[in-house]
Amino acid sequence: MSETTYRVTGMTCQHCVASVTEEVGALDGVTDVAVDLASGAVKVVGSAEESAVREAVEEAGYELAS
């Protein structure tokens, strides 16, 4: 199991956190998602590829920081 932290831009409230958590958490291989609203950090535990995480974040309406 790997743990990767991404930075997501555009999140401003708890609804944003819930949306990102739901979309990323639904990915195959993801066992845990922790979102820190203040920093924009999204910690993903599991075996999901970055491209899949990026797509899930975009589906929720946000972007991974470059």
Residue pairs with C-beta under 8 A, 6 or more apart in sequence:
1 31
1 45
1 46
1 47
2 45
2 46
2 47
3 43
3 44
3 45
4 43
4 44
4 50
4 53
5 41
5 42
5 43
5 44
6 41
6 42
6 44
6 50
6 53
6 57
6 64
6 65
7 39
7 40
7 41
7 42
7 64
7 65
8 20
8 35
8 40
8 41
8 42
8 57
8 62
8 63
8 64
8 65
9 40
9 62
9 63
9 64
9 65
10 16
10 61
10 62
10 63
11 17
11 20
11 35
11 37
11 40
11 62
12 37
13 37
14 37
16 37
16 60
16 61
16 62
17 35
17 37
19 60
19 61
19 62
20 33
20 35
20 42
20 56
20 57
20 60
20 62
21 33
21 35
22 60
23 56
23 57
23 59
23 60
24 30
24 33
24 42
24 44
24 48
24 53
24 56
24 57
24 60
25 32
25 33
26 56
27 46
27 48
27 52
27 53
27 56
28 48
28 52
29 46
29 47
29 48
30 44
30 45
30 46
30 47
30 48
31 45
31 46
32 43
32 44
32 45
32 46
33 42
33 43
33 44
33 45
34 42
34 43
35 41
35 42
35 43
36 42
36 43
40 65
42 53
42 57
44 53
50 64
53 64
54 64
57 63
57 64
